[in-house]
């Protein structure tokens, strides 16, 4: 029993492909049974040509089932449709209109809406072709008598059997179409959610490249500004409040920081503890990358100042900004992270750690990029660990 279930509903396929596979398998199995029953009827009543054709067609239908099981869906569905048309057409010519064989073109047209891949226009063409075959069979049999005469009782039996089978298959096909569409809608919603989550993790251009190619090429950016911040007295705050409260506080603050970065076109890179790292000028180059980061820094300080007026816990941030070249890329194959590398980041960290709470400390390089737009205060040369003496400025 399990091999049959695995054939019809294989467990190794994703939901969307599983649905399409199952539909193709059933589309091959059900007509095979139908053709087999007709073949037995033709052999029992010694109907020439149709008896031999039924055996050949049955074998071809088994091969269509095989190709469907091998996931060669286009080949399987094409073979099924071709065999159907030949079998029904031959039966129509030999037995005439009263056999009811022509009614099977109707469910075939409906089935094409599910099993045929392609645009809606293409599916309509296939369905319309089935209608034309039904119409052509009707016209042909009205002008040309059947070449083999069955008894009235046998013809009535065939007509009843074929009409009943065709009509009963329509609700099943409609239900199949509806289920297929519902599955497609759910999958589209799921894909949209996954895509949105990917865009929340990675910059939009990087996420698009990863989605389309499965990888992201590392890149070097010559003109980027890094903004780095952390909180004064964070260790003491951590020791004085419950973990749940701490996470809630950081989530509220960093969420607002995220909104600020988005408003200024700055890419958030990561948070580590109380440290917040963002960059501007990647993956798309921007001439005003330094100005955007300074504006974002001022908004961060303004937000914290306003929040501290009503919040029991007072947060003050040191913000450091430095500009220069960096390299960037997606690291790992699970839990993707867009990371940046280079001495520019280390310098930005030193600029931040040598700043003051509630102020924006910038390097000389960043100062040259923003001095026309913002007032600054020169602090002189300040020793930075691992960097030596660096010129630093406060943004007023």
MARBA-765834 format. One record per residue (C-alpha): residue number from 1; residue in three letters; x, y, z. Coordinates in steps of 0.5 Angstrom, whole numbers, m for minus. Last residue first. Layout:
NUM,ala,X,Y,Z
...
***
This chain:
396,unk,53,140,35
395,unk,57,134,31
394,unk,63,133,36
393,unk,70,132,32
392,unk,76,127,32
391,unk,83,128,30
390,unk,86,121,31
389,unk,93,119,35
388,unk,94,112,35
387,unk,90,107,32
386,unk,90,100,36
385,unk,87,104,42
384,unk,85,111,40
383,unk,89,117,43
382,unk,85,123,41
381,unk,88,129,37
380,unk,84,135,38
379,unk,77,136,40
378,unk,74,140,34
377,unk,67,142,35
376,unk,62,141,29
375,unk,57,145,25
374,unk,53,141,20
373,unk,52,142,12
372,unk,59,144,9
371,unk,63,140,14
370,unk,59,134,12
369,unk,64,130,8
368,unk,71,133,11
367,unk,68,131,18
366,unk,67,124,16
365,unk,75,124,14
364,unk,77,127,20
363,unk,73,122,25
362,unk,66,123,28
361,unk,63,123,35
360,unk,56,124,36
359,unk,54,126,43
358,unk,49,124,48
357,unk,54,120,52
356,unk,61,122,50
355,unk,66,119,45
354,unk,72,115,45
353,unk,68,109,45
352,unk,65,111,38
351,unk,71,113,35
350,unk,74,107,36
349,unk,68,103,34
348,unk,69,107,27
347,unk,76,105,27
346,unk,75,98,27
345,unk,69,99,22
344,unk,74,102,17
343,unk,79,97,18
342,unk,75,92,14
341,unk,69,88,14
340,unk,62,88,13
339,unk,56,82,14
338,unk,50,81,11
337,unk,47,75,15
336,unk,44,69,13
335,unk,41,64,18
334,unk,44,58,14
333,unk,49,58,9
332,unk,54,62,12
331,unk,56,69,11
330,unk,53,74,6
329,unk,58,79,3
328,unk,61,86,4
327,unk,68,89,4
326,unk,69,96,6
325,unk,72,103,4
324,unk,72,109,8
323,unk,68,114,13
322,unk,67,114,21
321,unk,61,115,25
320,unk,61,114,33
319,unk,55,115,37
318,unk,55,114,45
317,unk,48,113,47
316,unk,44,115,53
315,unk,38,111,56
314,unk,34,113,62
313,unk,30,107,65
312,unk,23,110,68
311,unk,21,113,62
310,unk,17,119,61
309,unk,23,125,59
308,unk,28,119,57
307,unk,24,118,51
306,unk,25,125,49
305,unk,32,125,50
304,unk,33,118,47
303,unk,29,120,40
302,unk,33,126,40
301,unk,39,122,40
300,unk,37,117,35
299,unk,35,123,30
298,unk,42,126,31
297,unk,45,120,29
296,unk,41,119,23
295,unk,42,126,21
294,unk,50,124,21
293,unk,49,118,18
292,unk,45,121,12
291,unk,50,126,11
290,unk,56,121,11
289,unk,53,117,5
288,unk,51,123,1
287,unk,54,121,m5
286,unk,50,114,m5
285,unk,53,107,m8
284,unk,48,102,m7
283,unk,50,96,m3
282,unk,52,100,0
281,unk,53,107,1
280,unk,51,108,8
279,unk,52,103,14
278,unk,49,101,21
277,unk,52,98,27
276,unk,48,98,34
275,unk,52,96,40
274,unk,47,94,46
273,unk,48,86,46
272,unk,51,85,39
271,unk,46,89,34
270,unk,47,88,26
269,unk,48,91,19
268,unk,42,96,19
267,unk,43,100,12
266,unk,42,107,12
265,unk,37,110,7
264,unk,35,116,12
263,unk,28,114,13
262,unk,30,106,14
261,unk,35,108,19
260,unk,30,112,23
259,unk,26,106,23
258,unk,31,101,25
257,unk,33,106,31
256,unk,26,106,33
255,unk,26,98,33
254,unk,32,99,37
253,unk,29,103,42
252,unk,23,98,43
251,unk,27,92,43
250,unk,32,94,47
249,unk,27,96,53
248,unk,23,90,52
247,unk,29,85,52
246,unk,31,89,59
245,unk,24,88,62
244,unk,24,81,60
243,unk,31,80,63
242,unk,29,83,70
241,unk,33,90,72
240,unk,39,92,76
239,unk,44,88,73
238,unk,43,89,66
237,unk,43,97,67
236,unk,49,97,71
235,unk,53,93,65
234,unk,49,98,60
233,unk,52,104,64
232,unk,53,109,57
231,unk,49,105,51
230,unk,52,103,45
229,unk,53,106,38
228,unk,56,105,31
227,unk,55,109,24
226,unk,59,107,19
225,unk,60,111,12
224,unk,62,108,6
223,unk,66,110,0
222,unk,70,105,m3
221,unk,65,99,m3
220,unk,68,92,m4
219,unk,63,86,m6
218,unk,62,79,m5
217,unk,58,75,m10
216,unk,51,73,m7
215,unk,49,66,m8
214,unk,42,62,m10
213,unk,42,66,m16
212,unk,35,69,m16
211,unk,33,69,m9
210,unk,40,71,m7
209,unk,41,77,m12
208,unk,34,79,m10
207,unk,36,79,m2
206,unk,42,83,m4
205,unk,39,88,m8
204,unk,34,89,m2
203,unk,39,89,4
202,unk,38,83,8
201,unk,34,80,14
200,unk,28,84,13
199,unk,28,83,6
198,unk,29,76,7
197,unk,23,76,12
196,unk,19,80,6
195,unk,21,74,1
194,unk,18,69,6
193,unk,12,72,7
192,unk,11,73,0
191,unk,13,66,m1
190,unk,8,64,4
189,unk,2,68,1
188,unk,4,65,m6
187,unk,4,58,m3
186,unk,m3,59,0
185,unk,m6,62,m6
184,unk,m3,56,m10
183,unk,m6,51,m5
182,unk,m13,55,m6
181,unk,m12,55,m13
180,unk,m11,47,m13
179,unk,m17,46,m9
178,unk,m21,50,m13
177,unk,m19,46,m19
176,unk,m19,39,m16
175,unk,m26,41,m14
174,unk,m28,43,m21
173,unk,m25,37,m23
172,unk,m29,33,m18
171,unk,m35,36,m20
170,unk,m34,35,m28
169,unk,m32,28,m27
168,unk,m39,26,m25
167,unk,m42,29,m32
166,unk,m37,25,m36
165,unk,m38,18,m33
164,unk,m46,19,m33
163,unk,m45,21,m40
162,unk,m41,15,m42
161,unk,m45,10,m38
160,unk,m51,12,m41
159,unk,m49,13,m48
158,unk,m46,6,m47
157,unk,m52,3,m44
156,unk,m56,6,m50
155,unk,m52,3,m55
154,unk,m52,m4,m52
153,unk,m60,m3,m52
152,unk,m60,m1,m59
151,unk,m56,m6,m61
150,unk,m49,m4,m64
149,unk,m48,m3,m71
148,unk,m41,m1,m74
147,unk,m39,4,m79
146,unk,m43,9,m76
145,unk,m47,14,m80
144,unk,m44,20,m83
143,unk,m47,27,m83
142,unk,m49,28,m76
141,unk,m43,24,m74
140,unk,m39,29,m77
139,unk,m42,35,m74
138,unk,m42,32,m67
137,unk,m35,30,m67
136,unk,m33,37,m70
135,unk,m37,40,m64
134,unk,m33,36,m59
133,unk,m27,37,m62
132,unk,m28,44,m62
131,unk,m29,44,m55
130,unk,m23,40,m53
129,unk,m19,46,m58
128,unk,m22,51,m53
127,unk,m19,48,m47
126,unk,m12,48,m50
125,unk,m13,55,m52
124,unk,m16,57,m46
123,unk,m10,54,m42
122,unk,m5,58,m47
121,unk,m8,64,m45
120,unk,m8,63,m38
119,unk,m1,62,m39
118,unk,3,56,m38
117,unk,3,49,m35
116,unk,m3,44,m37
115,unk,m5,40,m32
114,unk,m10,44,m28
113,unk,m14,48,m34
112,unk,m13,42,m38
111,unk,m17,38,m34
110,unk,m23,42,m36
109,unk,m22,41,m43
108,unk,m21,34,m42
107,unk,m28,34,m38
106,unk,m31,36,m44
105,unk,m28,32,m49
104,unk,m31,26,m45
103,unk,m38,27,m48
102,unk,m36,25,m55
101,unk,m36,18,m53
100,unk,m43,18,m52
99,unk,m45,12,m56
98,unk,m51,15,m59
97,unk,m46,19,m64
96,unk,m43,14,m68
95,unk,m40,7,m66
94,unk,m34,7,m71
93,unk,m33,14,m73
92,unk,m34,16,m65
91,unk,m30,10,m63
90,unk,m24,12,m67
89,unk,m24,20,m65
88,unk,m25,18,m57
87,unk,m19,13,m58
86,unk,m15,18,m62
85,unk,m17,24,m58
84,unk,m15,20,m51
83,unk,m8,18,m53
82,unk,m6,25,m55
81,unk,m9,28,m49
80,unk,m5,22,m44
79,unk,1,23,m49
78,unk,1,30,m48
77,unk,0,30,m40
76,unk,6,25,m39
75,unk,11,29,m43
74,unk,9,35,m40
73,unk,9,32,m33
72,unk,16,28,m34
71,unk,16,27,m26
70,unk,18,20,m26
69,unk,11,18,m24
68,unk,8,22,m29
67,unk,13,18,m34
66,unk,10,12,m32
65,unk,3,14,m32
64,unk,4,16,m39
63,unk,7,9,m41
62,unk,1,6,m38
61,unk,m3,10,m42
60,unk,1,8,m48
59,unk,m1,0,m46
58,unk,m8,2,m45
57,unk,m8,5,m52
56,unk,m5,m1,m56
55,unk,m10,m6,m52
54,unk,m16,m1,m54
53,unk,m14,0,m61
52,unk,m14,m8,m62
51,unk,m21,m8,m59
50,unk,m23,m2,m63
49,unk,m21,m4,m70
48,unk,m27,m9,m70
47,unk,m32,m10,m65
46,unk,m33,m17,m62
45,unk,m38,m15,m57
44,unk,m33,m18,m51
43,unk,m27,m14,m54
42,unk,m30,m8,m54
41,unk,m33,m8,m47
40,unk,m26,m10,m45
39,unk,m23,m4,m48
38,unk,m28,0,m46
37,unk,m27,m2,m38
36,unk,m19,m1,m40
35,unk,m20,6,m43
34,unk,m24,8,m36
33,unk,m19,5,m32
32,unk,m13,8,m36
31,unk,m17,15,m36
30,unk,m17,15,m28
29,unk,m9,13,m27
28,unk,m6,18,m32
27,unk,m10,24,m29
26,unk,m9,21,m22
25,unk,m2,21,m23
24,unk,m2,28,m26
23,unk,m6,31,m20
22,unk,m1,28,m15
21,unk,5,31,m19
20,unk,2,38,m19
19,unk,0,38,m11
18,unk,7,35,m9
17,unk,10,41,m13
16,unk,6,46,m9
15,unk,7,42,m3
14,unk,15,41,m3
13,unk,16,34,m6
12,unk,20,29,m2
11,unk,13,26,1
10,unk,11,23,m6
9,unk,3,23,m6
8,unk,1,19,m12
7,unk,7,14,m12
6,unk,9,15,m5
5,unk,1,12,m3
4,unk,2,6,m8
3,unk,9,4,m5
2,unk,6,5,2
1,unk,0,0,0
***
